[in-house]
Amino acid sequence: MSELEYPADLRYTNDHEWVADKGDGVVRVGITAYAQDALGDVVYVSLPAVGDSVTAGDSCGEVESTKSVSDLYSPLDGEVVTVNEGLDGAPEQVNTAPYAEGWMFELKLSDPAAVEALMDAEAYQATLG
């Protein structure tokens, strides 16, 4: 098995999600390579709706795989501004490209500085033991 990747330009959460700063207080959110690997083959993704207000740590969707159903958590407080509609027809992109086509949703943050409190790639990998 190839080693899982954790891009250095992203921030990470204890819930195995990544956050990419898109600028202007907007971040893109997805699940990490570790999470998709642990889930197995993703067959369905339920995402929050555009316009939903989400709170850090709260469940805002689900990722269903051949093995289980896992909650998707909001990494930060904000409003959902975009969802990846491409996952409706191709949920396997979460497995094949978790940091690219497999992204989940974008948030307009209540507090853009909150991103800095998330883990960097090195700290996140240390939690994986």
SULVEN-V51708 format. One line per field, one symbol per residue. ss: DSSP state (H for helix, E for strand, L for the rest). phi: phi as a letter, one per 40 degrees, with the letter a starting at -180 (. if undefined). psi: psi as a letter, one per 30 degrees, with the letter a starting at -180 (. if undefined). A space follows every 10 residues. Layout:
ss = ???
phi = ???
psi = ???
This chain:
ss = LLLLLLLLLL EELLLLEEEE EEELLEEEEE ELHHHHHHHL LEEEEELLLL LLEELLLLEE EEEEELLLEE EEELLLLEEE EEELLHHHHL LLHHHHLLLL LLLLEEEEEL LHHHHHHLEL HHHHHHHLL
phi = .cccbbdccb bbbccgbbbb ccgfgbbbba bcdccccccg ccbabbbccd gccbbdgccb iabbbccabb cbbccacibc babccccdca ccccccacbb cccbabbccc bdccdccccc dcccccccg
psi = klkkkjkfgl lllfghllkk jflhgklkka lleeeeeeea jkfkkjllkk fkklkkfkkg aljklfelkk kkkkflkakk fkljfffefi fffeefiffc fgldlkkjke jfffefflkl eeeeefff.
